[in-house]
Amino acid sequence: MLCEVSQLPNFLEKKVIVRGWVGHKRKSGKIRFMTLRDGSAVVQLVFSADELSDGEWASFSELKQESSVVISGVVRNEPRAPGGVELLVNSLEIVQIPEQHYPVTHKEHGPDFLLTHRHLWIRSRKQAAILRIRHMVSRAIRSFLDEQGFVETSTPILTPNACEGTTDLFTLPYFDLGDVYLSQSGQLYGEALAMALGKVYTFTPAFRAERSKTRKHLTEFWMMEPEMAWYDRDMTLELIESLIKHIVQMCLDRCESDLHVLERDTSALRNILAPFKRMTYKEALSWLNERGRALNFGDNLGAEDEVLIGESHEVPVFITGYPAKNRAFYMKLDDTDPDVVLDMDLIAPEGFGEIVGGSQREEKLDVLKSRLKDHGLPQKPFEWYFDLRRYGSVPHSGFGLGLERTVAWICGAAHIRECIPFPRMLYRIQP
């Protein structure tokens, strides 16, 4: 019976066939041990001369790390082994033995070496665990929004204008039509789709040409962006909180072994199921200043401020009501305080910073035009966007969730580059 390694505990005392790649090898008297991974999990293999032909027994010593093999054997209970089981091998078929030793050894390697060999490094247990959790986060997002009646749709990667400004755009020529840009966000198009379908979301790559080398920045990353007709900010806050709790709970329920491989403190994640903290931007300034910061109204909250807020709370923290002059032109002004907008950032605990940002959108055409002018953006490229306010404008809201930042927080990853298969950064475009 052909079986995935992750399913072996379901086949105790049964003979199975597994396929995969060689990890560690060791000897103990007349017994040989080897770990095998197949992409789903890792299992310990036990080789005995009594169970194998002379040729199979001799070939064990030829195997190198990352040799590909097909193994048959009997599944046995072994609490000390990975996954709680081991496989007593009675047949070994070698598919390929590398001609050279595998370059990514079990010793310590520097970040540059590992990034250069990223195509091989992703085979390691911790990297594979992160990528499986990334899959589960994506799956949890879709399952939650689908249950809420959202429609998944798509928006262009090539766009004729910026969404939030032109300072961090990747530009490229587009036939005879001049320059176009790699999308920073699908939000503007998402608003158009929400006016057609009510509640929508996109899950696409986004591009930011920021010359940044922090542990939280990539030049190419994935964003999940919902847009909702008839939603105000408070409704959006409730939606975000429910979504984040669903993501965390699904990862706790279905990624226990991967979180264990990463040595993640799951008790910190279980705290997320409590109500989230909420504070306004002005309250955040006061809170930070009481702890030694020197911030005035209008100052941006920097990475250090987000870390301080996150490390001081066991649950995510919503910050709302940022200064209008600092925020995107499409964010709705607060009628009770026109100096601020009806927006929100969600700061993850444990110092992982912002993972969600969004707002109620400005539905009034005259205000939207004025805000666009204040931001120094040309009106003509946005005429199609203004049509959304000319024909049946309604209150609406949306937000963006950074997939890699969310995965980094759930995994406890030290750097966001570990949370995407092939990171693109300021000085990294290979492999």
Contacts in CASP RR format, 6 or more apart in sequence:
PFRMAT RR
TARGET T0000
AUTHOR 0000-0000-0000
METHOD contacts of the structure
MODEL  1
MLCEVSQLPNFLEKKVIVRGWVGHKRKSGKIRFMTLRDGSAVVQLVFSAD
ELSDGEWASFSELKQESSVVISGVVRNEPRAPGGVELLVNSLEIVQIPEQ
HYPVTHKEHGPDFLLTHRHLWIRSRKQAAILRIRHMVSRAIRSFLDEQGF
VETSTPILTPNACEGTTDLFTLPYFDLGDVYLSQSGQLYGEALAMALGKV
YTFTPAFRAERSKTRKHLTEFWMMEPEMAWYDRDMTLELIESLIKHIVQM
CLDRCESDLHVLERDTSALRNILAPFKRMTYKEALSWLNERGRALNFGDN
LGAEDEVLIGESHEVPVFITGYPAKNRAFYMKLDDTDPDVVLDMDLIAPE
GFGEIVGGSQREEKLDVLKSRLKDHGLPQKPFEWYFDLRRYGSVPHSGFG
LGLERTVAWICGAAHIRECIPFPRMLYRIQP
1 11 0 8 1.000
1 14 0 8 1.000
1 15 0 8 1.000
1 16 0 8 1.000
1 17 0 8 1.000
2 16 0 8 1.000
2 17 0 8 1.000
2 18 0 8 1.000
2 19 0 8 1.000
3 11 0 8 1.000
3 16 0 8 1.000
3 17 0 8 1.000
3 18 0 8 1.000
4 18 0 8 1.000
4 38 0 8 1.000
4 40 0 8 1.000
4 41 0 8 1.000
5 18 0 8 1.000
5 36 0 8 1.000
5 37 0 8 1.000
5 38 0 8 1.000
5 39 0 8 1.000
5 40 0 8 1.000
5 41 0 8 1.000
5 42 0 8 1.000
5 43 0 8 1.000
6 40 0 8 1.000
6 41 0 8 1.000
7 40 0 8 1.000
8 16 0 8 1.000
8 18 0 8 1.000
8 41 0 8 1.000
8 43 0 8 1.000
8 75 0 8 1.000
8 83 0 8 1.000
8 85 0 8 1.000
8 87 0 8 1.000
9 75 0 8 1.000
9 83 0 8 1.000
9 84 0 8 1.000
9 85 0 8 1.000
11 75 0 8 1.000
12 75 0 8 1.000
12 76 0 8 1.000
12 77 0 8 1.000
12 85 0 8 1.000
13 74 0 8 1.000
13 75 0 8 1.000
13 76 0 8 1.000
14 74 0 8 1.000
14 75 0 8 1.000
15 72 0 8 1.000
15 73 0 8 1.000
15 74 0 8 1.000
15 90 0 8 1.000
16 72 0 8 1.000
16 73 0 8 1.000
16 74 0 8 1.000
16 75 0 8 1.000
16 87 0 8 1.000
17 70 0 8 1.000
17 71 0 8 1.000
17 72 0 8 1.000
17 73 0 8 1.000
18 36 0 8 1.000
18 38 0 8 1.000
18 43 0 8 1.000
18 70 0 8 1.000
18 71 0 8 1.000
18 72 0 8 1.000
18 87 0 8 1.000
19 38 0 8 1.000
19 68 0 8 1.000
19 69 0 8 1.000
19 70 0 8 1.000
19 71 0 8 1.000
19 95 0 8 1.000
20 36 0 8 1.000
20 37 0 8 1.000
20 38 0 8 1.000
20 39 0 8 1.000
20 68 0 8 1.000
20 69 0 8 1.000
20 70 0 8 1.000
20 71 0 8 1.000
21 36 0 8 1.000
21 37 0 8 1.000
21 38 0 8 1.000
21 66 0 8 1.000
21 67 0 8 1.000
21 68 0 8 1.000
21 69 0 8 1.000
21 123 0 8 1.000
22 34 0 8 1.000
22 35 0 8 1.000
22 36 0 8 1.000
22 63 0 8 1.000
22 64 0 8 1.000
22 65 0 8 1.000
22 66 0 8 1.000
22 67 0 8 1.000
22 68 0 8 1.000
22 69 0 8 1.000
23 34 0 8 1.000
23 35 0 8 1.000
23 36 0 8 1.000
23 37 0 8 1.000
23 65 0 8 1.000
23 66 0 8 1.000
24 33 0 8 1.000
24 34 0 8 1.000
24 35 0 8 1.000
24 65 0 8 1.000
24 106 0 8 1.000
25 32 0 8 1.000
25 33 0 8 1.000
25 34 0 8 1.000
25 60 0 8 1.000
25 63 0 8 1.000
26 32 0 8 1.000
26 33 0 8 1.000
26 34 0 8 1.000
27 33 0 8 1.000
30 48 0 8 1.000
30 49 0 8 1.000
31 46 0 8 1.000
31 47 0 8 1.000
31 48 0 8 1.000
32 46 0 8 1.000
32 47 0 8 1.000
32 48 0 8 1.000
32 60 0 8 1.000
33 44 0 8 1.000
33 45 0 8 1.000
33 46 0 8 1.000
33 47 0 8 1.000
34 44 0 8 1.000
34 45 0 8 1.000
34 47 0 8 1.000
34 60 0 8 1.000
34 63 0 8 1.000
35 42 0 8 1.000
35 43 0 8 1.000
35 44 0 8 1.000
35 45 0 8 1.000
35 82 0 8 1.000
36 42 0 8 1.000
36 43 0 8 1.000
36 45 0 8 1.000
36 69 0 8 1.000
36 71 0 8 1.000
36 87 0 8 1.000
37 43 0 8 1.000
37 123 0 8 1.000
37 125 0 8 1.000
37 128 0 8 1.000
39 128 0 8 1.000
41 82 0 8 1.000
41 83 0 8 1.000
41 257 0 8 1.000
42 82 0 8 1.000
42 83 0 8 1.000
42 125 0 8 1.000
43 81 0 8 1.000
43 82 0 8 1.000
43 83 0 8 1.000
43 85 0 8 1.000
43 86 0 8 1.000
43 87 0 8 1.000
44 78 0 8 1.000
44 81 0 8 1.000
44 82 0 8 1.000
44 86 0 8 1.000
44 87 0 8 1.000
45 71 0 8 1.000
45 86 0 8 1.000
45 87 0 8 1.000
45 89 0 8 1.000
46 76 0 8 1.000
46 86 0 8 1.000
46 87 0 8 1.000
46 88 0 8 1.000
46 89 0 8 1.000
47 57 0 8 1.000
47 60 0 8 1.000
47 89 0 8 1.000
47 92 0 8 1.000
48 88 0 8 1.000
48 89 0 8 1.000
49 57 0 8 1.000
51 88 0 8 1.000
51 89 0 8 1.000
51 90 0 8 1.000
52 89 0 8 1.000
52 90 0 8 1.000
52 91 0 8 1.000
52 92 0 8 1.000
56 91 0 8 1.000
56 92 0 8 1.000
59 92 0 8 1.000
59 94 0 8 1.000
60 92 0 8 1.000
62 94 0 8 1.000
62 97 0 8 1.000
63 69 0 8 1.000
63 94 0 8 1.000
63 97 0 8 1.000
64 97 0 8 1.000
64 98 0 8 1.000
64 101 0 8 1.000
64 102 0 8 1.000
65 98 0 8 1.000
65 101 0 8 1.000
65 102 0 8 1.000
65 105 0 8 1.000
66 98 0 8 1.000
66 102 0 8 1.000
66 123 0 8 1.000
67 94 0 8 1.000
67 95 0 8 1.000
67 96 0 8 1.000
67 97 0 8 1.000
67 98 0 8 1.000
68 94 0 8 1.000
68 95 0 8 1.000
68 96 0 8 1.000
69 92 0 8 1.000
69 93 0 8 1.000
69 94 0 8 1.000
69 95 0 8 1.000
70 92 0 8 1.000
70 93 0 8 1.000
70 95 0 8 1.000
71 87 0 8 1.000
71 89 0 8 1.000
71 91 0 8 1.000
71 92 0 8 1.000
71 93 0 8 1.000
72 89 0 8 1.000
72 90 0 8 1.000
72 91 0 8 1.000
73 87 0 8 1.000
73 88 0 8 1.000
73 89 0 8 1.000
73 90 0 8 1.000
73 91 0 8 1.000
74 87 0 8 1.000
74 88 0 8 1.000
74 90 0 8 1.000
75 85 0 8 1.000
75 86 0 8 1.000
75 87 0 8 1.000
76 85 0 8 1.000
76 86 0 8 1.000
76 87 0 8 1.000
76 88 0 8 1.000
77 84 0 8 1.000
77 85 0 8 1.000
78 84 0 8 1.000
78 85 0 8 1.000
78 86 0 8 1.000
83 257 0 8 1.000
102 120 0 8 1.000
103 117 0 8 1.000
103 120 0 8 1.000
104 114 0 8 1.000
104 117 0 8 1.000
104 120 0 8 1.000
104 121 0 8 1.000
104 123 0 8 1.000
104 124 0 8 1.000
109 117 0 8 1.000
111 415 0 8 1.000
114 121 0 8 1.000
115 121 0 8 1.000
115 417 0 8 1.000
115 423 0 8 1.000
115 428 0 8 1.000
116 430 0 8 1.000
116 431 0 8 1.000
118 421 0 8 1.000
118 422 0 8 1.000
118 423 0 8 1.000
118 431 0 8 1.000
119 422 0 8 1.000
119 431 0 8 1.000
121 127 0 8 1.000
122 128 0 8 1.000
122 131 0 8 1.000
122 421 0 8 1.000
125 261 0 8 1.000
126 261 0 8 1.000
126 262 0 8 1.000
127 418 0 8 1.000
129 255 0 8 1.000
129 257 0 8 1.000
129 258 0 8 1.000
129 259 0 8 1.000
129 261 0 8 1.000
129 262 0 8 1.000
129 411 0 8 1.000
130 258 0 8 1.000
130 262 0 8 1.000
130 407 0 8 1.000
130 411 0 8 1.000
130 413 0 8 1.000
130 418 0 8 1.000
130 419 0 8 1.000
131 421 0 8 1.000
132 255 0 8 1.000
132 258 0 8 1.000
133 251 0 8 1.000
133 255 0 8 1.000
133 258 0 8 1.000
133 259 0 8 1.000
133 262 0 8 1.000
133 407 0 8 1.000
133 410 0 8 1.000
133 411 0 8 1.000
134 403 0 8 1.000
134 404 0 8 1.000
134 407 0 8 1.000
134 419 0 8 1.000
134 420 0 8 1.000
136 250 0 8 1.000
136 251 0 8 1.000
136 254 0 8 1.000
136 255 0 8 1.000
137 247 0 8 1.000
137 251 0 8 1.000
137 403 0 8 1.000
137 406 0 8 1.000
137 407 0 8 1.000
137 410 0 8 1.000
138 203 0 8 1.000
138 403 0 8 1.000
139 250 0 8 1.000
140 246 0 8 1.000
140 247 0 8 1.000
140 250 0 8 1.000
140 251 0 8 1.000
141 203 0 8 1.000
141 224 0 8 1.000
141 243 0 8 1.000
141 247 0 8 1.000
141 401 0 8 1.000
142 152 0 8 1.000
142 203 0 8 1.000
143 246 0 8 1.000
143 250 0 8 1.000
144 242 0 8 1.000
144 243 0 8 1.000
144 246 0 8 1.000
144 247 0 8 1.000
145 152 0 8 1.000
145 201 0 8 1.000
145 226 0 8 1.000
145 243 0 8 1.000
146 152 0 8 1.000
148 199 0 8 1.000
148 239 0 8 1.000
149 199 0 8 1.000
150 199 0 8 1.000
150 200 0 8 1.000
150 201 0 8 1.000
150 226 0 8 1.000
151 193 0 8 1.000
151 197 0 8 1.000
151 198 0 8 1.000
151 199 0 8 1.000
151 200 0 8 1.000
151 201 0 8 1.000
152 200 0 8 1.000
152 201 0 8 1.000
152 202 0 8 1.000
152 203 0 8 1.000
153 190 0 8 1.000
153 193 0 8 1.000
153 197 0 8 1.000
153 200 0 8 1.000
153 201 0 8 1.000
153 202 0 8 1.000
154 202 0 8 1.000
154 204 0 8 1.000
155 183 0 8 1.000
155 186 0 8 1.000
155 189 0 8 1.000
155 190 0 8 1.000
155 193 0 8 1.000
155 202 0 8 1.000
155 204 0 8 1.000
156 183 0 8 1.000
156 186 0 8 1.000
156 189 0 8 1.000
157 182 0 8 1.000
157 183 0 8 1.000
157 204 0 8 1.000
157 205 0 8 1.000
158 174 0 8 1.000
158 180 0 8 1.000
158 181 0 8 1.000
158 182 0 8 1.000
158 183 0 8 1.000
159 180 0 8 1.000
159 181 0 8 1.000
159 182 0 8 1.000
159 183 0 8 1.000
159 186 0 8 1.000
160 180 0 8 1.000
160 181 0 8 1.000
160 381 0 8 1.000
161 181 0 8 1.000
161 377 0 8 1.000
161 378 0 8 1.000
161 381 0 8 1.000
161 382 0 8 1.000
162 169 0 8 1.000
162 181 0 8 1.000
162 184 0 8 1.000
162 377 0 8 1.000
163 183 0 8 1.000
163 184 0 8 1.000
163 185 0 8 1.000
163 186 0 8 1.000
163 187 0 8 1.000
163 188 0 8 1.000
163 328 0 8 1.000
164 184 0 8 1.000
164 185 0 8 1.000
164 328 0 8 1.000
165 184 0 8 1.000
165 375 0 8 1.000
165 377 0 8 1.000
168 184 0 8 1.000
168 208 0 8 1.000
168 209 0 8 1.000
168 210 0 8 1.000
169 181 0 8 1.000
169 182 0 8 1.000
169 184 0 8 1.000
169 207 0 8 1.000
169 209 0 8 1.000
170 181 0 8 1.000
170 182 0 8 1.000
170 207 0 8 1.000
170 209 0 8 1.000
170 219 0 8 1.000
171 179 0 8 1.000
171 180 0 8 1.000
171 181 0 8 1.000
172 179 0 8 1.000
172 180 0 8 1.000
172 181 0 8 1.000
172 182 0 8 1.000
173 179 0 8 1.000
173 180 0 8 1.000
174 180 0 8 1.000
182 207 0 8 1.000
183 204 0 8 1.000
183 206 0 8 1.000
183 207 0 8 1.000
184 206 0 8 1.000
184 207 0 8 1.000
184 208 0 8 1.000
185 206 0 8 1.000
185 223 0 8 1.000
185 225 0 8 1.000
185 400 0 8 1.000
186 202 0 8 1.000
186 204 0 8 1.000
186 206 0 8 1.000
186 223 0 8 1.000
186 225 0 8 1.000
187 225 0 8 1.000
187 227 0 8 1.000
187 330 0 8 1.000
187 398 0 8 1.000
187 400 0 8 1.000
188 330 0 8 1.000
188 385 0 8 1.000
189 202 0 8 1.000
190 200 0 8 1.000
190 202 0 8 1.000
190 225 0 8 1.000
190 227 0 8 1.000
191 227 0 8 1.000
191 361 0 8 1.000
191 385 0 8 1.000
191 388 0 8 1.000
191 396 0 8 1.000
192 384 0 8 1.000
192 385 0 8 1.000
192 388 0 8 1.000
193 200 0 8 1.000
193 227 0 8 1.000
194 200 0 8 1.000
194 227 0 8 1.000
194 228 0 8 1.000
194 229 0 8 1.000
194 396 0 8 1.000
195 229 0 8 1.000
195 388 0 8 1.000
195 392 0 8 1.000
195 394 0 8 1.000
195 396 0 8 1.000
198 228 0 8 1.000
198 229 0 8 1.000
198 230 0 8 1.000
199 226 0 8 1.000
199 227 0 8 1.000
199 228 0 8 1.000
199 229 0 8 1.000
200 226 0 8 1.000
200 227 0 8 1.000
200 228 0 8 1.000
201 224 0 8 1.000
201 225 0 8 1.000
201 226 0 8 1.000
201 227 0 8 1.000
202 223 0 8 1.000
202 224 0 8 1.000
202 225 0 8 1.000
203 222 0 8 1.000
203 223 0 8 1.000
203 224 0 8 1.000
203 225 0 8 1.000
203 403 0 8 1.000
204 222 0 8 1.000
204 223 0 8 1.000
204 225 0 8 1.000
205 220 0 8 1.000
205 221 0 8 1.000
205 222 0 8 1.000
205 223 0 8 1.000
206 220 0 8 1.000
206 221 0 8 1.000
206 222 0 8 1.000
206 223 0 8 1.000
207 219 0 8 1.000
207 220 0 8 1.000
208 217 0 8 1.000
208 219 0 8 1.000
208 221 0 8 1.000
209 219 0 8 1.000
210 217 0 8 1.000
210 219 0 8 1.000
211 426 0 8 1.000
212 426 0 8 1.000
213 425 0 8 1.000
213 426 0 8 1.000
213 427 0 8 1.000
214 303 0 8 1.000
215 414 0 8 1.000
215 415 0 8 1.000
215 416 0 8 1.000
216 303 0 8 1.000
216 353 0 8 1.000
216 405 0 8 1.000
216 408 0 8 1.000
216 416 0 8 1.000
217 416 0 8 1.000
217 425 0 8 1.000
218 404 0 8 1.000
218 416 0 8 1.000
218 417 0 8 1.000
218 420 0 8 1.000
218 423 0 8 1.000
218 424 0 8 1.000
218 425 0 8 1.000
219 424 0 8 1.000
219 425 0 8 1.000
219 426 0 8 1.000
220 424 0 8 1.000
221 402 0 8 1.000
221 403 0 8 1.000
221 404 0 8 1.000
221 416 0 8 1.000
221 420 0 8 1.000
222 402 0 8 1.000
222 403 0 8 1.000
222 404 0 8 1.000
222 420 0 8 1.000
223 400 0 8 1.000
223 401 0 8 1.000
223 402 0 8 1.000
223 403 0 8 1.000
224 400 0 8 1.000
224 401 0 8 1.000
224 402 0 8 1.000
224 403 0 8 1.000
225 398 0 8 1.000
225 399 0 8 1.000
225 400 0 8 1.000
225 401 0 8 1.000
226 239 0 8 1.000
226 398 0 8 1.000
226 399 0 8 1.000
226 400 0 8 1.000
227 396 0 8 1.000
227 397 0 8 1.000
227 398 0 8 1.000
228 235 0 8 1.000
228 236 0 8 1.000
228 239 0 8 1.000
228 396 0 8 1.000
228 397 0 8 1.000
228 398 0 8 1.000
229 394 0 8 1.000
229 396 0 8 1.000
230 394 0 8 1.000
230 395 0 8 1.000
230 396 0 8 1.000
231 239 0 8 1.000
231 360 0 8 1.000
231 395 0 8 1.000
231 396 0 8 1.000
231 397 0 8 1.000
231 398 0 8 1.000
232 342 0 8 1.000
232 360 0 8 1.000
232 395 0 8 1.000
232 397 0 8 1.000
233 320 0 8 1.000
233 332 0 8 1.000
233 342 0 8 1.000
233 343 0 8 1.000
233 344 0 8 1.000
233 359 0 8 1.000
233 360 0 8 1.000
233 397 0 8 1.000
235 397 0 8 1.000
236 344 0 8 1.000
236 358 0 8 1.000
236 360 0 8 1.000
236 397 0 8 1.000
236 398 0 8 1.000
236 399 0 8 1.000
237 278 0 8 1.000
237 318 0 8 1.000
237 320 0 8 1.000
237 344 0 8 1.000
240 318 0 8 1.000
240 344 0 8 1.000
240 346 0 8 1.000
240 356 0 8 1.000
240 399 0 8 1.000
241 275 0 8 1.000
241 276 0 8 1.000
241 316 0 8 1.000
241 318 0 8 1.000
243 401 0 8 1.000
244 272 0 8 1.000
244 276 0 8 1.000
244 316 0 8 1.000
244 346 0 8 1.000
244 355 0 8 1.000
244 356 0 8 1.000
245 272 0 8 1.000
245 273 0 8 1.000
247 406 0 8 1.000
247 410 0 8 1.000
248 269 0 8 1.000
248 272 0 8 1.000
248 273 0 8 1.000
248 410 0 8 1.000
249 273 0 8 1.000
251 259 0 8 1.000
251 269 0 8 1.000
251 410 0 8 1.000
252 259 0 8 1.000
252 266 0 8 1.000
252 269 0 8 1.000
252 270 0 8 1.000
256 266 0 8 1.000
259 266 0 8 1.000
259 269 0 8 1.000
259 411 0 8 1.000
262 411 0 8 1.000
262 412 0 8 1.000
262 413 0 8 1.000
264 410 0 8 1.000
264 411 0 8 1.000
264 412 0 8 1.000
268 314 0 8 1.000
268 349 0 8 1.000
268 350 0 8 1.000
269 410 0 8 1.000
271 314 0 8 1.000
271 315 0 8 1.000
271 349 0 8 1.000
272 315 0 8 1.000
272 316 0 8 1.000
272 349 0 8 1.000
274 314 0 8 1.000
274 315 0 8 1.000
275 315 0 8 1.000
276 315 0 8 1.000
276 316 0 8 1.000
276 317 0 8 1.000
276 318 0 8 1.000
276 346 0 8 1.000
277 313 0 8 1.000
277 315 0 8 1.000
277 316 0 8 1.000
277 317 0 8 1.000
277 318 0 8 1.000
278 317 0 8 1.000
278 318 0 8 1.000
278 320 0 8 1.000
279 287 0 8 1.000
279 317 0 8 1.000
279 318 0 8 1.000
279 319 0 8 1.000
279 320 0 8 1.000
280 319 0 8 1.000
280 320 0 8 1.000
280 321 0 8 1.000
281 301 0 8 1.000
281 319 0 8 1.000
281 320 0 8 1.000
281 321 0 8 1.000
281 322 0 8 1.000
281 323 0 8 1.000
281 340 0 8 1.000
282 297 0 8 1.000
282 321 0 8 1.000
284 301 0 8 1.000
284 305 0 8 1.000
284 309 0 8 1.000
284 319 0 8 1.000
285 295 0 8 1.000
285 296 0 8 1.000
285 297 0 8 1.000
285 299 0 8 1.000
287 309 0 8 1.000
288 295 0 8 1.000
288 301 0 8 1.000
288 305 0 8 1.000
288 308 0 8 1.000
288 309 0 8 1.000
289 295 0 8 1.000
291 308 0 8 1.000
291 312 0 8 1.000
293 305 0 8 1.000
293 308 0 8 1.000
295 301 0 8 1.000
295 305 0 8 1.000
297 323 0 8 1.000
298 323 0 8 1.000
298 325 0 8 1.000
298 326 0 8 1.000
300 326 0 8 1.000
301 309 0 8 1.000
301 319 0 8 1.000
303 353 0 8 1.000
306 347 0 8 1.000
306 351 0 8 1.000
306 353 0 8 1.000
306 354 0 8 1.000
307 351 0 8 1.000
307 353 0 8 1.000
309 317 0 8 1.000
309 319 0 8 1.000
309 347 0 8 1.000
310 317 0 8 1.000
310 347 0 8 1.000
310 348 0 8 1.000
310 349 0 8 1.000
310 350 0 8 1.000
310 351 0 8 1.000
310 352 0 8 1.000
310 353 0 8 1.000
311 349 0 8 1.000
311 350 0 8 1.000
311 351 0 8 1.000
313 347 0 8 1.000
313 349 0 8 1.000
314 349 0 8 1.000
315 349 0 8 1.000
316 346 0 8 1.000
316 347 0 8 1.000
316 348 0 8 1.000
316 349 0 8 1.000
316 355 0 8 1.000
317 346 0 8 1.000
317 347 0 8 1.000
317 349 0 8 1.000
318 344 0 8 1.000
318 345 0 8 1.000
318 346 0 8 1.000
318 347 0 8 1.000
319 344 0 8 1.000
319 345 0 8 1.000
319 347 0 8 1.000
320 342 0 8 1.000
320 343 0 8 1.000
320 344 0 8 1.000
320 345 0 8 1.000
321 334 0 8 1.000
321 337 0 8 1.000
321 340 0 8 1.000
321 341 0 8 1.000
321 342 0 8 1.000
321 343 0 8 1.000
321 344 0 8 1.000
322 340 0 8 1.000
322 341 0 8 1.000
322 343 0 8 1.000
322 345 0 8 1.000
323 339 0 8 1.000
323 340 0 8 1.000
323 341 0 8 1.000
324 331 0 8 1.000
324 333 0 8 1.000
324 338 0 8 1.000
324 339 0 8 1.000
324 340 0 8 1.000
324 341 0 8 1.000
324 371 0 8 1.000
325 374 0 8 1.000
327 341 0 8 1.000
327 343 0 8 1.000
327 359 0 8 1.000
328 359 0 8 1.000
328 375 0 8 1.000
329 362 0 8 1.000
329 368 0 8 1.000
329 371 0 8 1.000
329 372 0 8 1.000
329 374 0 8 1.000
329 375 0 8 1.000
329 377 0 8 1.000
330 359 0 8 1.000
330 361 0 8 1.000
330 362 0 8 1.000
330 368 0 8 1.000
330 371 0 8 1.000
331 341 0 8 1.000
331 342 0 8 1.000
331 343 0 8 1.000
331 358 0 8 1.000
331 359 0 8 1.000
331 360 0 8 1.000
331 361 0 8 1.000
331 362 0 8 1.000
332 341 0 8 1.000
332 342 0 8 1.000
332 359 0 8 1.000
332 360 0 8 1.000
332 361 0 8 1.000
332 362 0 8 1.000
332 363 0 8 1.000
333 340 0 8 1.000
333 341 0 8 1.000
333 342 0 8 1.000
333 362 0 8 1.000
333 367 0 8 1.000
333 371 0 8 1.000
334 340 0 8 1.000
334 341 0 8 1.000
334 342 0 8 1.000
341 359 0 8 1.000
342 359 0 8 1.000
342 360 0 8 1.000
343 357 0 8 1.000
343 358 0 8 1.000
343 359 0 8 1.000
343 360 0 8 1.000
344 356 0 8 1.000
344 357 0 8 1.000
344 358 0 8 1.000
344 359 0 8 1.000
344 399 0 8 1.000
345 354 0 8 1.000
345 356 0 8 1.000
345 357 0 8 1.000
345 358 0 8 1.000
346 354 0 8 1.000
346 355 0 8 1.000
346 356 0 8 1.000
346 357 0 8 1.000
347 353 0 8 1.000
347 354 0 8 1.000
347 355 0 8 1.000
348 354 0 8 1.000
348 355 0 8 1.000
348 405 0 8 1.000
348 406 0 8 1.000
348 409 0 8 1.000
349 409 0 8 1.000
350 409 0 8 1.000
350 412 0 8 1.000
352 405 0 8 1.000
352 408 0 8 1.000
352 409 0 8 1.000
352 412 0 8 1.000
353 405 0 8 1.000
353 409 0 8 1.000
354 405 0 8 1.000
355 401 0 8 1.000
355 402 0 8 1.000
355 405 0 8 1.000
355 406 0 8 1.000
355 409 0 8 1.000
356 399 0 8 1.000
356 400 0 8 1.000
356 401 0 8 1.000
356 402 0 8 1.000
357 399 0 8 1.000
357 400 0 8 1.000
357 401 0 8 1.000
358 397 0 8 1.000
358 398 0 8 1.000
358 399 0 8 1.000
358 400 0 8 1.000
359 397 0 8 1.000
359 398 0 8 1.000
359 399 0 8 1.000
360 395 0 8 1.000
360 396 0 8 1.000
360 397 0 8 1.000
360 398 0 8 1.000
361 396 0 8 1.000
361 397 0 8 1.000
361 398 0 8 1.000
362 368 0 8 1.000
362 371 0 8 1.000
363 389 0 8 1.000
363 393 0 8 1.000
363 394 0 8 1.000
363 395 0 8 1.000
363 396 0 8 1.000
364 389 0 8 1.000
364 393 0 8 1.000
365 386 0 8 1.000
365 389 0 8 1.000
365 390 0 8 1.000
365 393 0 8 1.000
368 386 0 8 1.000
368 389 0 8 1.000
369 379 0 8 1.000
369 386 0 8 1.000
372 379 0 8 1.000
372 382 0 8 1.000
373 379 0 8 1.000
379 386 0 8 1.000
403 419 0 8 1.000
404 416 0 8 1.000
404 419 0 8 1.000
404 420 0 8 1.000
405 416 0 8 1.000
405 419 0 8 1.000
407 413 0 8 1.000
407 419 0 8 1.000
408 415 0 8 1.000
408 416 0 8 1.000
408 418 0 8 1.000
408 419 0 8 1.000
411 418 0 8 1.000
411 419 0 8 1.000
413 419 0 8 1.000
416 423 0 8 1.000
417 423 0 8 1.000
417 425 0 8 1.000
417 428 0 8 1.000
422 431 0 8 1.000
END
